[in-house]
Amino acid sequence: MRKVDEGEEYIKAFPHFKKWINECRCCHRKGYKPEMPEHIGNPNSFGSYFIRKHFKPLSLNKDGLCEICEKLVEY
C-alpha cells in the first residue's frame, strides 16, 4: 500500500483529524497544516505523529492553492 493511501485510510478511520489536513483546490494534493501542534487531542495521543508520518506539510494561500499551483496560475 502506498504511503498516501495509508494516510487516506488513517483519516477515514479517524475523521476528527481531517481538520488538520489541507488540500489544494487545483491539484488536490493533500498535506498537514504546518501550524498543527505537536499533540492533537490529548497529550498521550499519537494522532499528530501518524499524520506527520503519512503526509508532508502543505501550506495554502488565501485562495486555497499550494505553492506550486499558485506559481502556475501567475503565468
mmJSON file of the N, C-alpha and C atoms, coordinates in Angstrom:
{"data_MODEL":{"atom_site":{
"group_PDB":["ATOM","ATOM","ATOM","ATOM","ATOM","ATOM","ATOM","ATOM","ATOM","ATOM","ATOM","ATOM","ATOM","ATOM","ATOM","ATOM","ATOM","ATOM","ATOM","ATOM","ATOM","ATOM","ATOM","ATOM","ATOM","ATOM","ATOM","ATOM","ATOM","ATOM","ATOM","ATOM","ATOM","ATOM","ATOM","ATOM","ATOM","ATOM","ATOM","ATOM","ATOM","ATOM","ATOM","ATOM","ATOM","ATOM","ATOM","ATOM","ATOM","ATOM","ATOM","ATOM","ATOM","ATOM","ATOM","ATOM","ATOM","ATOM","ATOM","ATOM","ATOM","ATOM","ATOM","ATOM","ATOM","ATOM","ATOM","ATOM","ATOM","ATOM","ATOM","ATOM","ATOM","ATOM","ATOM","ATOM","ATOM","ATOM","ATOM","ATOM","ATOM","ATOM","ATOM","ATOM","ATOM","ATOM","ATOM","ATOM","ATOM","ATOM","ATOM","ATOM","ATOM","ATOM","ATOM","ATOM","ATOM","ATOM","ATOM","ATOM","ATOM","ATOM","ATOM","ATOM","ATOM","ATOM","ATOM","ATOM","ATOM","ATOM","ATOM","ATOM","ATOM","ATOM","ATOM","ATOM","ATOM","ATOM","ATOM","ATOM","ATOM","ATOM","ATOM","ATOM","ATOM","ATOM","ATOM","ATOM","ATOM","ATOM","ATOM","ATOM","ATOM","ATOM","ATOM","ATOM","ATOM","ATOM","ATOM","ATOM","ATOM","ATOM","ATOM","ATOM","ATOM","ATOM","ATOM","ATOM","ATOM","ATOM","ATOM","ATOM","ATOM","ATOM","ATOM","ATOM","ATOM","ATOM","ATOM","ATOM","ATOM","ATOM","ATOM","ATOM","ATOM","ATOM","ATOM","ATOM","ATOM","ATOM","ATOM","ATOM","ATOM","ATOM","ATOM","ATOM","ATOM","ATOM","ATOM","ATOM","ATOM","ATOM","ATOM","ATOM","ATOM","ATOM","ATOM","ATOM","ATOM","ATOM","ATOM","ATOM","ATOM","ATOM","ATOM","ATOM","ATOM","ATOM","ATOM","ATOM","ATOM","ATOM","ATOM","ATOM","ATOM","ATOM","ATOM","ATOM","ATOM","ATOM","ATOM","ATOM","ATOM","ATOM","ATOM","ATOM","ATOM","ATOM","ATOM","ATOM","ATOM","ATOM","ATOM","ATOM","ATOM"],
"id":[1,2,3,4,5,6,7,8,9,10,11,12,13,14,15,16,17,18,19,20,21,22,23,24,25,26,27,28,29,30,31,32,33,34,35,36,37,38,39,40,41,42,43,44,45,46,47,48,49,50,51,52,53,54,55,56,57,58,59,60,61,62,63,64,65,66,67,68,69,70,71,72,73,74,75,76,77,78,79,80,81,82,83,84,85,86,87,88,89,90,91,92,93,94,95,96,97,98,99,100,101,102,103,104,105,106,107,108,109,110,111,112,113,114,115,116,117,118,119,120,121,122,123,124,125,126,127,128,129,130,131,132,133,134,135,136,137,138,139,140,141,142,143,144,145,146,147,148,149,150,151,152,153,154,155,156,157,158,159,160,161,162,163,164,165,166,167,168,169,170,171,172,173,174,175,176,177,178,179,180,181,182,183,184,185,186,187,188,189,190,191,192,193,194,195,196,197,198,199,200,201,202,203,204,205,206,207,208,209,210,211,212,213,214,215,216,217,218,219,220,221,222,223,224,225],
"type_symbol":["N","C","C","N","C","C","N","C","C","N","C","C","N","C","C","N","C","C","N","C","C","N","C","C","N","C","C","N","C","C","N","C","C","N","C","C","N","C","C","N","C","C","N","C","C","N","C","C","N","C","C","N","C","C","N","C","C","N","C","C","N","C","C","N","C","C","N","C","C","N","C","C","N","C","C","N","C","C","N","C","C","N","C","C","N","C","C","N","C","C","N","C","C","N","C","C","N","C","C","N","C","C","N","C","C","N","C","C","N","C","C","N","C","C","N","C","C","N","C","C","N","C","C","N","C","C","N","C","C","N","C","C","N","C","C","N","C","C","N","C","C","N","C","C","N","C","C","N","C","C","N","C","C","N","C","C","N","C","C","N","C","C","N","C","C","N","C","C","N","C","C","N","C","C","N","C","C","N","C","C","N","C","C","N","C","C","N","C","C","N","C","C","N","C","C","N","C","C","N","C","C","N","C","C","N","C","C","N","C","C","N","C","C","N","C","C","N","C","C","N","C","C","N","C","C"],
"label_atom_id":["N","CA","C","N","CA","C","N","CA","C","N","CA","C","N","CA","C","N","CA","C","N","CA","C","N","CA","C","N","CA","C","N","CA","C","N","CA","C","N","CA","C","N","CA","C","N","CA","C","N","CA","C","N","CA","C","N","CA","C","N","CA","C","N","CA","C","N","CA","C","N","CA","C","N","CA","C","N","CA","C","N","CA","C","N","CA","C","N","CA","C","N","CA","C","N","CA","C","N","CA","C","N","CA","C","N","CA","C","N","CA","C","N","CA","C","N","CA","C","N","CA","C","N","CA","C","N","CA","C","N","CA","C","N","CA","C","N","CA","C","N","CA","C","N","CA","C","N","CA","C","N","CA","C","N","CA","C","N","CA","C","N","CA","C","N","CA","C","N","CA","C","N","CA","C","N","CA","C","N","CA","C","N","CA","C","N","CA","C","N","CA","C","N","CA","C","N","CA","C","N","CA","C","N","CA","C","N","CA","C","N","CA","C","N","CA","C","N","CA","C","N","CA","C","N","CA","C","N","CA","C","N","CA","C","N","CA","C","N","CA","C","N","CA","C","N","CA","C","N","CA","C","N","CA","C","N","CA","C","N","CA","C"],
"label_alt_id":[null,null,null,null,null,null,null,null,null,null,null,null,null,null,null,null,null,null,null,null,null,null,null,null,null,null,null,null,null,null,null,null,null,null,null,null,null,null,null,null,null,null,null,null,null,null,null,null,null,null,null,null,null,null,null,null,null,null,null,null,null,null,null,null,null,null,null,null,null,null,null,null,null,null,null,null,null,null,null,null,null,null,null,null,null,null,null,null,null,null,null,null,null,null,null,null,null,null,null,null,null,null,null,null,null,null,null,null,null,null,null,null,null,null,null,null,null,null,null,null,null,null,null,null,null,null,null,null,null,null,null,null,null,null,null,null,null,null,null,null,null,null,null,null,null,null,null,null,null,null,null,null,null,null,null,null,null,null,null,null,null,null,null,null,null,null,null,null,null,null,null,null,null,null,null,null,null,null,null,null,null,null,null,null,null,null,null,null,null,null,null,null,null,null,null,null,null,null,null,null,null,null,null,null,null,null,null,null,null,null,null,null,null,null,null,null,null,null,null,null,null,null,null,null,null],
"label_comp_id":["MET","MET","MET","ARG","ARG","ARG","LYS","LYS","LYS","VAL","VAL","VAL","ASP","ASP","ASP","GLU","GLU","GLU","GLY","GLY","GLY","GLU","GLU","GLU","GLU","GLU","GLU","TYR","TYR","TYR","ILE","ILE","ILE","LYS","LYS","LYS","ALA","ALA","ALA","PHE","PHE","PHE","PRO","PRO","PRO","HIS","HIS","HIS","PHE","PHE","PHE","LYS","LYS","LYS","LYS","LYS","LYS","TRP","TRP","TRP","ILE","ILE","ILE","ASN","ASN","ASN","GLU","GLU","GLU","CYS","CYS","CYS","ARG","ARG","ARG","CYS","CYS","CYS","CYS","CYS","CYS","HIS","HIS","HIS","ARG","ARG","ARG","LYS","LYS","LYS","GLY","GLY","GLY","TYR","TYR","TYR","LYS","LYS","LYS","PRO","PRO","PRO","GLU","GLU","GLU","MET","MET","MET","PRO","PRO","PRO","GLU","GLU","GLU","HIS","HIS","HIS","ILE","ILE","ILE","GLY","GLY","GLY","ASN","ASN","ASN","PRO","PRO","PRO","ASN","ASN","ASN","SER","SER","SER","PHE","PHE","PHE","GLY","GLY","GLY","SER","SER","SER","TYR","TYR","TYR","PHE","PHE","PHE","ILE","ILE","ILE","ARG","ARG","ARG","LYS","LYS","LYS","HIS","HIS","HIS","PHE","PHE","PHE","LYS","LYS","LYS","PRO","PRO","PRO","LEU","LEU","LEU","SER","SER","SER","LEU","LEU","LEU","ASN","ASN","ASN","LYS","LYS","LYS","ASP","ASP","ASP","GLY","GLY","GLY","LEU","LEU","LEU","CYS","CYS","CYS","GLU","GLU","GLU","ILE","ILE","ILE","CYS","CYS","CYS","GLU","GLU","GLU","LYS","LYS","LYS","LEU","LEU","LEU","VAL","VAL","VAL","GLU","GLU","GLU","TYR","TYR","TYR"],
"label_asym_id":["A","A","A","A","A","A","A","A","A","A","A","A","A","A","A","A","A","A","A","A","A","A","A","A","A","A","A","A","A","A","A","A","A","A","A","A","A","A","A","A","A","A","A","A","A","A","A","A","A","A","A","A","A","A","A","A","A","A","A","A","A","A","A","A","A","A","A","A","A","A","A","A","A","A","A","A","A","A","A","A","A","A","A","A","A","A","A","A","A","A","A","A","A","A","A","A","A","A","A","A","A","A","A","A","A","A","A","A","A","A","A","A","A","A","A","A","A","A","A","A","A","A","A","A","A","A","A","A","A","A","A","A","A","A","A","A","A","A","A","A","A","A","A","A","A","A","A","A","A","A","A","A","A","A","A","A","A","A","A","A","A","A","A","A","A","A","A","A","A","A","A","A","A","A","A","A","A","A","A","A","A","A","A","A","A","A","A","A","A","A","A","A","A","A","A","A","A","A","A","A","A","A","A","A","A","A","A","A","A","A","A","A","A","A","A","A","A","A","A","A","A","A","A","A","A"],
"label_entity_id":["1","1","1","1","1","1","1","1","1","1","1","1","1","1","1","1","1","1","1","1","1","1","1","1","1","1","1","1","1","1","1","1","1","1","1","1","1","1","1","1","1","1","1","1","1","1","1","1","1","1","1","1","1","1","1","1","1","1","1","1","1","1","1","1","1","1","1","1","1","1","1","1","1","1","1","1","1","1","1","1","1","1","1","1","1","1","1","1","1","1","1","1","1","1","1","1","1","1","1","1","1","1","1","1","1","1","1","1","1","1","1","1","1","1","1","1","1","1","1","1","1","1","1","1","1","1","1","1","1","1","1","1","1","1","1","1","1","1","1","1","1","1","1","1","1","1","1","1","1","1","1","1","1","1","1","1","1","1","1","1","1","1","1","1","1","1","1","1","1","1","1","1","1","1","1","1","1","1","1","1","1","1","1","1","1","1","1","1","1","1","1","1","1","1","1","1","1","1","1","1","1","1","1","1","1","1","1","1","1","1","1","1","1","1","1","1","1","1","1","1","1","1","1","1","1"],
"label_seq_id":[1,1,1,2,2,2,3,3,3,4,4,4,5,5,5,6,6,6,7,7,7,8,8,8,9,9,9,10,10,10,11,11,11,12,12,12,13,13,13,14,14,14,15,15,15,16,16,16,17,17,17,18,18,18,19,19,19,20,20,20,21,21,21,22,22,22,23,23,23,24,24,24,25,25,25,26,26,26,27,27,27,28,28,28,29,29,29,30,30,30,31,31,31,32,32,32,33,33,33,34,34,34,35,35,35,36,36,36,37,37,37,38,38,38,39,39,39,40,40,40,41,41,41,42,42,42,43,43,43,44,44,44,45,45,45,46,46,46,47,47,47,48,48,48,49,49,49,50,50,50,51,51,51,52,52,52,53,53,53,54,54,54,55,55,55,56,56,56,57,57,57,58,58,58,59,59,59,60,60,60,61,61,61,62,62,62,63,63,63,64,64,64,65,65,65,66,66,66,67,67,67,68,68,68,69,69,69,70,70,70,71,71,71,72,72,72,73,73,73,74,74,74,75,75,75],
"pdbx_PDB_ins_code":[null,null,null,null,null,null,null,null,null,null,null,null,null,null,null,null,null,null,null,null,null,null,null,null,null,null,null,null,null,null,null,null,null,null,null,null,null,null,null,null,null,null,null,null,null,null,null,null,null,null,null,null,null,null,null,null,null,null,null,null,null,null,null,null,null,null,null,null,null,null,null,null,null,null,null,null,null,null,null,null,null,null,null,null,null,null,null,null,null,null,null,null,null,null,null,null,null,null,null,null,null,null,null,null,null,null,null,null,null,null,null,null,null,null,null,null,null,null,null,null,null,null,null,null,null,null,null,null,null,null,null,null,null,null,null,null,null,null,null,null,null,null,null,null,null,null,null,null,null,null,null,null,null,null,null,null,null,null,null,null,null,null,null,null,null,null,null,null,null,null,null,null,null,null,null,null,null,null,null,null,null,null,null,null,null,null,null,null,null,null,null,null,null,null,null,null,null,null,null,null,null,null,null,null,null,null,null,null,null,null,null,null,null,null,null,null,null,null,null,null,null,null,null,null,null],
"Cartn_x":[0.851,0.0,0.896,0.552,1.33,1.132,2.117,2.068,0.861,0.532,-0.632,-1.906,-2.016,-3.202,-3.331,-2.217,-2.237,-2.716,-2.292,-2.738,-4.234,-4.745,-6.18,-6.962,-6.462,-7.121,-7.111,-6.017,-5.924,-6.962,-7.081,-8.055,-9.484,-9.729,-11.061,-11.365,-10.354,-10.55,-10.737,-10.108,-10.185,-10.58,-11.849,-12.275,-12.145,-12.071,-11.917,-10.537,-9.585,-8.267,-8.243,-9.323,-9.372,-9.193,-9.553,-9.415,-7.953,-7.028,-5.6,-5.008,-5.837,-5.369,-5.763,-4.78,-5.023,-5.093,-5.928,-6.0,-6.035,-5.136,-5.07,-6.319,-6.916,-8.127,-7.861,-6.641,-6.322,-5.826,-4.759,-4.154,-4.632,-5.326,-5.883,-4.817,-3.597,-2.555,-2.938,-2.662,-3.017,-1.758,-1.839,-0.764,-1.312,-0.508,-0.998,-0.719,-1.536,-1.368,-0.075,0.799,2.076,1.915,0.799,0.583,0.024,-0.071,-0.573,0.323,-0.266,0.551,1.214,2.153,2.887,1.946,0.974,-0.018,-1.406,-2.226,-3.615,-4.494,-5.592,-6.44,-5.952,-5.277,-4.718,-3.213,-2.475,-1.012,-0.531,-1.36,-0.96,-1.384,-2.001,-2.482,-1.329,-1.388,-0.404,-0.923,-2.044,-2.662,-1.729,-1.071,-0.185,1.028,1.477,2.604,2.244,1.075,0.677,0.343,-0.221,-0.481,0.841,1.821,3.135,3.843,3.562,4.17,3.633,2.34,1.7,1.581,1.716,1.572,2.761,2.993,4.006,3.29,4.01,3.361,2.922,1.779,1.255,0.621,1.279,0.727,-0.151,-1.234,-2.129,-2.223,-2.399,-2.595,-4.055,-4.41,-5.775,-6.826,-6.399,-7.321,-7.382,-6.637,-6.65,-5.727,-4.713,-3.776,-2.439,-1.821,-0.487,0.526,1.743,2.785,3.023,3.008,3.249,2.12,0.887,-0.252,-0.35,0.001,-0.022,0.936,2.121,3.087,2.589,1.947,1.422,0.285,-0.531,-1.66,-1.152,-0.024,0.516,0.945,1.338,1.831,0.731],
"Cartn_y":[-1.177,0.0,1.238,2.196,3.431,4.254,5.098,5.937,6.875,7.415,8.303,7.547,6.319,5.512,5.225,4.972,4.725,5.974,7.138,8.387,8.581,8.293,8.4,7.448,6.241,5.262,5.723,6.333,6.821,7.923,8.841,9.927,9.379,8.359,7.738,7.065,6.469,5.796,6.8,7.962,8.998,10.324,10.466,11.654,12.97,12.914,14.16,14.79,14.062,14.617,15.292,15.183,15.78,17.297,17.898,19.349,19.792,18.877,19.207,18.933,18.558,18.244,19.371,19.85,20.82,20.073,20.584,20.032,21.184,21.162,22.202,22.129,23.279,23.328,22.985,23.158,22.935,21.504,21.1,19.791,18.7,19.075,18.172,17.417,17.951,17.371,17.617,16.654,16.769,16.769,17.478,17.525,18.076,18.027,18.533,20.028,20.687,22.114,22.329,23.199,23.427,23.917,24.546,25.051,23.986,22.745,21.666,21.522,21.484,21.363,19.987,19.892,18.64,17.51,17.816,16.821,17.363,16.552,16.937,15.968,16.465,15.641,15.777,14.759,14.84,14.573,14.855,14.71,13.292,12.287,10.906,10.393,11.252,10.858,10.77,9.763,9.613,10.17,10.896,11.411,12.252,13.22,14.093,13.319,12.329,11.504,10.785,10.15,9.404,10.324,11.499,12.449,12.893,13.207,13.606,12.447,11.249,10.071,9.863,10.09,9.798,10.997,12.212,13.414,14.34,15.194,16.242,17.548,18.543,19.836,20.465,21.108,21.747,23.079,24.154,25.489,25.853,26.544,27.024,28.538,29.197,30.644,30.944,32.219,32.614,32.061,31.669,31.1,29.576,28.978,27.53,26.797,27.509,26.897,26.63,25.509,25.212,26.117,26.104,26.969,26.71,25.453,25.097,25.606,25.343,25.791,27.31,27.952,29.414,29.993,29.396,29.859,29.598,28.465,28.154,29.096,29.471,30.37,31.774,32.179,33.507,33.697,32.61,32.733,32.969],
"Cartn_z":[0.0,0.0,0.0,-0.837,-0.904,0.351,0.642,1.837,1.814,0.638,0.513,0.83,0.312,0.586,2.081,2.737,4.182,4.919,4.447,5.053,4.894,3.705,3.454,4.354,4.496,5.366,6.822,7.241,8.615,8.856,7.911,8.06,8.02,7.216,7.203,8.536,9.153,10.438,11.576,11.453,12.489,11.84,11.442,10.696,11.465,12.788,13.544,13.33,12.747,12.434,11.064,10.3,8.963,9.01,10.128,10.229,10.164,10.326,10.261,8.891,7.923,6.58,5.623,4.853,3.787,2.463,1.55,0.203,-0.791,-1.737,-2.759,-3.631,-3.902,-4.718,-6.176,-6.618,-8.029,-8.28,-7.623,-7.892,-6.928,-5.882,-4.87,-4.072,-4.091,-3.241,-1.793,-0.94,0.474,1.327,2.429,3.397,4.696,5.728,7.004,7.127,7.934,8.172,8.951,8.458,9.145,10.589,10.89,12.251,13.202,12.742,13.59,14.822,16.016,17.241,17.356,18.248,18.465,18.869,19.71,20.137,19.844,19.183,18.958,19.731,20.2,21.066,22.495,22.99,24.337,24.268,25.335,25.302,25.011,25.24,25.002,23.618,22.817,21.503,20.499,19.638,18.575,17.25,17.296,16.077,15.236,15.842,15.066,14.55,15.295,14.838,13.538,13.505,12.322,11.146,11.418,10.339,9.723,10.558,10.037,9.331,9.757,9.131,7.714,7.509,6.238,5.291,5.811,4.995,5.21,4.227,4.339,4.648,5.183,5.429,4.1,4.115,2.906,3.282,2.886,3.101,1.918,2.202,1.153,1.243,0.091,0.12,0.443,0.392,0.756,-0.202,-1.406,-2.385,-2.323,-1.404,-1.241,-2.196,-2.732,-3.67,-2.997,-3.372,-2.866,-3.582,-3.131,-3.683,-5.166,-5.575,-6.975,-7.865,-7.477,-8.284,-8.31,-7.232,-7.183,-8.228,-8.352,-9.346,-10.764,-10.991,-12.321,-12.72,-11.767,-12.051,-12.38,-11.808,-12.051,-13.501,-14.189,-15.57,-16.538],
"occupancy":[1.0,1.0,1.0,1.0,1.0,1.0,1.0,1.0,1.0,1.0,1.0,1.0,1.0,1.0,1.0,1.0,1.0,1.0,1.0,1.0,1.0,1.0,1.0,1.0,1.0,1.0,1.0,1.0,1.0,1.0,1.0,1.0,1.0,1.0,1.0,1.0,1.0,1.0,1.0,1.0,1.0,1.0,1.0,1.0,1.0,1.0,1.0,1.0,1.0,1.0,1.0,1.0,1.0,1.0,1.0,1.0,1.0,1.0,1.0,1.0,1.0,1.0,1.0,1.0,1.0,1.0,1.0,1.0,1.0,1.0,1.0,1.0,1.0,1.0,1.0,1.0,1.0,1.0,1.0,1.0,1.0,1.0,1.0,1.0,1.0,1.0,1.0,1.0,1.0,1.0,1.0,1.0,1.0,1.0,1.0,1.0,1.0,1.0,1.0,1.0,1.0,1.0,1.0,1.0,1.0,1.0,1.0,1.0,1.0,1.0,1.0,1.0,1.0,1.0,1.0,1.0,1.0,1.0,1.0,1.0,1.0,1.0,1.0,1.0,1.0,1.0,1.0,1.0,1.0,1.0,1.0,1.0,1.0,1.0,1.0,1.0,1.0,1.0,1.0,1.0,1.0,1.0,1.0,1.0,1.0,1.0,1.0,1.0,1.0,1.0,1.0,1.0,1.0,1.0,1.0,1.0,1.0,1.0,1.0,1.0,1.0,1.0,1.0,1.0,1.0,1.0,1.0,1.0,1.0,1.0,1.0,1.0,1.0,1.0,1.0,1.0,1.0,1.0,1.0,1.0,1.0,1.0,1.0,1.0,1.0,1.0,1.0,1.0,1.0,1.0,1.0,1.0,1.0,1.0,1.0,1.0,1.0,1.0,1.0,1.0,1.0,1.0,1.0,1.0,1.0,1.0,1.0,1.0,1.0,1.0,1.0,1.0,1.0,1.0,1.0,1.0,1.0,1.0,1.0,1.0,1.0,1.0,1.0,1.0,1.0],
"B_iso_or_equiv":[0.0,0.0,0.0,0.0,0.0,0.0,0.0,0.0,0.0,0.0,0.0,0.0,0.0,0.0,0.0,0.0,0.0,0.0,0.0,0.0,0.0,0.0,0.0,0.0,0.0,0.0,0.0,0.0,0.0,0.0,0.0,0.0,0.0,0.0,0.0,0.0,0.0,0.0,0.0,0.0,0.0,0.0,0.0,0.0,0.0,0.0,0.0,0.0,0.0,0.0,0.0,0.0,0.0,0.0,0.0,0.0,0.0,0.0,0.0,0.0,0.0,0.0,0.0,0.0,0.0,0.0,0.0,0.0,0.0,0.0,0.0,0.0,0.0,0.0,0.0,0.0,0.0,0.0,0.0,0.0,0.0,0.0,0.0,0.0,0.0,0.0,0.0,0.0,0.0,0.0,0.0,0.0,0.0,0.0,0.0,0.0,0.0,0.0,0.0,0.0,0.0,0.0,0.0,0.0,0.0,0.0,0.0,0.0,0.0,0.0,0.0,0.0,0.0,0.0,0.0,0.0,0.0,0.0,0.0,0.0,0.0,0.0,0.0,0.0,0.0,0.0,0.0,0.0,0.0,0.0,0.0,0.0,0.0,0.0,0.0,0.0,0.0,0.0,0.0,0.0,0.0,0.0,0.0,0.0,0.0,0.0,0.0,0.0,0.0,0.0,0.0,0.0,0.0,0.0,0.0,0.0,0.0,0.0,0.0,0.0,0.0,0.0,0.0,0.0,0.0,0.0,0.0,0.0,0.0,0.0,0.0,0.0,0.0,0.0,0.0,0.0,0.0,0.0,0.0,0.0,0.0,0.0,0.0,0.0,0.0,0.0,0.0,0.0,0.0,0.0,0.0,0.0,0.0,0.0,0.0,0.0,0.0,0.0,0.0,0.0,0.0,0.0,0.0,0.0,0.0,0.0,0.0,0.0,0.0,0.0,0.0,0.0,0.0,0.0,0.0,0.0,0.0,0.0,0.0,0.0,0.0,0.0,0.0,0.0,0.0],
"pdbx_formal_charge":[null,null,null,null,null,null,null,null,null,null,null,null,null,null,null,null,null,null,null,null,null,null,null,null,null,null,null,null,null,null,null,null,null,null,null,null,null,null,null,null,null,null,null,null,null,null,null,null,null,null,null,null,null,null,null,null,null,null,null,null,null,null,null,null,null,null,null,null,null,null,null,null,null,null,null,null,null,null,null,null,null,null,null,null,null,null,null,null,null,null,null,null,null,null,null,null,null,null,null,null,null,null,null,null,null,null,null,null,null,null,null,null,null,null,null,null,null,null,null,null,null,null,null,null,null,null,null,null,null,null,null,null,null,null,null,null,null,null,null,null,null,null,null,null,null,null,null,null,null,null,null,null,null,null,null,null,null,null,null,null,null,null,null,null,null,null,null,null,null,null,null,null,null,null,null,null,null,null,null,null,null,null,null,null,null,null,null,null,null,null,null,null,null,null,null,null,null,null,null,null,null,null,null,null,null,null,null,null,null,null,null,null,null,null,null,null,null,null,null,null,null,null,null,null,null],
"auth_seq_id":[1,1,1,2,2,2,3,3,3,4,4,4,5,5,5,6,6,6,7,7,7,8,8,8,9,9,9,10,10,10,11,11,11,12,12,12,13,13,13,14,14,14,15,15,15,16,16,16,17,17,17,18,18,18,19,19,19,20,20,20,21,21,21,22,22,22,23,23,23,24,24,24,25,25,25,26,26,26,27,27,27,28,28,28,29,29,29,30,30,30,31,31,31,32,32,32,33,33,33,34,34,34,35,35,35,36,36,36,37,37,37,38,38,38,39,39,39,40,40,40,41,41,41,42,42,42,43,43,43,44,44,44,45,45,45,46,46,46,47,47,47,48,48,48,49,49,49,50,50,50,51,51,51,52,52,52,53,53,53,54,54,54,55,55,55,56,56,56,57,57,57,58,58,58,59,59,59,60,60,60,61,61,61,62,62,62,63,63,63,64,64,64,65,65,65,66,66,66,67,67,67,68,68,68,69,69,69,70,70,70,71,71,71,72,72,72,73,73,73,74,74,74,75,75,75],
"auth_comp_id":["MET","MET","MET","ARG","ARG","ARG","LYS","LYS","LYS","VAL","VAL","VAL","ASP","ASP","ASP","GLU","GLU","GLU","GLY","GLY","GLY","GLU","GLU","GLU","GLU","GLU","GLU","TYR","TYR","TYR","ILE","ILE","ILE","LYS","LYS","LYS","ALA","ALA","ALA","PHE","PHE","PHE","PRO","PRO","PRO","HIS","HIS","HIS","PHE","PHE","PHE","LYS","LYS","LYS","LYS","LYS","LYS","TRP","TRP","TRP","ILE","ILE","ILE","ASN","ASN","ASN","GLU","GLU","GLU","CYS","CYS","CYS","ARG","ARG","ARG","CYS","CYS","CYS","CYS","CYS","CYS","HIS","HIS","HIS","ARG","ARG","ARG","LYS","LYS","LYS","GLY","GLY","GLY","TYR","TYR","TYR","LYS","LYS","LYS","PRO","PRO","PRO","GLU","GLU","GLU","MET","MET","MET","PRO","PRO","PRO","GLU","GLU","GLU","HIS","HIS","HIS","ILE","ILE","ILE","GLY","GLY","GLY","ASN","ASN","ASN","PRO","PRO","PRO","ASN","ASN","ASN","SER","SER","SER","PHE","PHE","PHE","GLY","GLY","GLY","SER","SER","SER","TYR","TYR","TYR","PHE","PHE","PHE","ILE","ILE","ILE","ARG","ARG","ARG","LYS","LYS","LYS","HIS","HIS","HIS","PHE","PHE","PHE","LYS","LYS","LYS","PRO","PRO","PRO","LEU","LEU","LEU","SER","SER","SER","LEU","LEU","LEU","ASN","ASN","ASN","LYS","LYS","LYS","ASP","ASP","ASP","GLY","GLY","GLY","LEU","LEU","LEU","CYS","CYS","CYS","GLU","GLU","GLU","ILE","ILE","ILE","CYS","CYS","CYS","GLU","GLU","GLU","LYS","LYS","LYS","LEU","LEU","LEU","VAL","VAL","VAL","GLU","GLU","GLU","TYR","TYR","TYR"],
"auth_asym_id":["A","A","A","A","A","A","A","A","A","A","A","A","A","A","A","A","A","A","A","A","A","A","A","A","A","A","A","A","A","A","A","A","A","A","A","A","A","A","A","A","A","A","A","A","A","A","A","A","A","A","A","A","A","A","A","A","A","A","A","A","A","A","A","A","A","A","A","A","A","A","A","A","A","A","A","A","A","A","A","A","A","A","A","A","A","A","A","A","A","A","A","A","A","A","A","A","A","A","A","A","A","A","A","A","A","A","A","A","A","A","A","A","A","A","A","A","A","A","A","A","A","A","A","A","A","A","A","A","A","A","A","A","A","A","A","A","A","A","A","A","A","A","A","A","A","A","A","A","A","A","A","A","A","A","A","A","A","A","A","A","A","A","A","A","A","A","A","A","A","A","A","A","A","A","A","A","A","A","A","A","A","A","A","A","A","A","A","A","A","A","A","A","A","A","A","A","A","A","A","A","A","A","A","A","A","A","A","A","A","A","A","A","A","A","A","A","A","A","A","A","A","A","A","A","A"],
"auth_atom_id":["N","CA","C","N","CA","C","N","CA","C","N","CA","C","N","CA","C","N","CA","C","N","CA","C","N","CA","C","N","CA","C","N","CA","C","N","CA","C","N","CA","C","N","CA","C","N","CA","C","N","CA","C","N","CA","C","N","CA","C","N","CA","C","N","CA","C","N","CA","C","N","CA","C","N","CA","C","N","CA","C","N","CA","C","N","CA","C","N","CA","C","N","CA","C","N","CA","C","N","CA","C","N","CA","C","N","CA","C","N","CA","C","N","CA","C","N","CA","C","N","CA","C","N","CA","C","N","CA","C","N","CA","C","N","CA","C","N","CA","C","N","CA","C","N","CA","C","N","CA","C","N","CA","C","N","CA","C","N","CA","C","N","CA","C","N","CA","C","N","CA","C","N","CA","C","N","CA","C","N","CA","C","N","CA","C","N","CA","C","N","CA","C","N","CA","C","N","CA","C","N","CA","C","N","CA","C","N","CA","C","N","CA","C","N","CA","C","N","CA","C","N","CA","C","N","CA","C","N","CA","C","N","CA","C","N","CA","C","N","CA","C","N","CA","C","N","CA","C","N","CA","C","N","CA","C","N","CA","C","N","CA","C"],
"pdbx_PDB_model_num":[1,1,1,1,1,1,1,1,1,1,1,1,1,1,1,1,1,1,1,1,1,1,1,1,1,1,1,1,1,1,1,1,1,1,1,1,1,1,1,1,1,1,1,1,1,1,1,1,1,1,1,1,1,1,1,1,1,1,1,1,1,1,1,1,1,1,1,1,1,1,1,1,1,1,1,1,1,1,1,1,1,1,1,1,1,1,1,1,1,1,1,1,1,1,1,1,1,1,1,1,1,1,1,1,1,1,1,1,1,1,1,1,1,1,1,1,1,1,1,1,1,1,1,1,1,1,1,1,1,1,1,1,1,1,1,1,1,1,1,1,1,1,1,1,1,1,1,1,1,1,1,1,1,1,1,1,1,1,1,1,1,1,1,1,1,1,1,1,1,1,1,1,1,1,1,1,1,1,1,1,1,1,1,1,1,1,1,1,1,1,1,1,1,1,1,1,1,1,1,1,1,1,1,1,1,1,1,1,1,1,1,1,1,1,1,1,1,1,1,1,1,1,1,1,1]
}}}
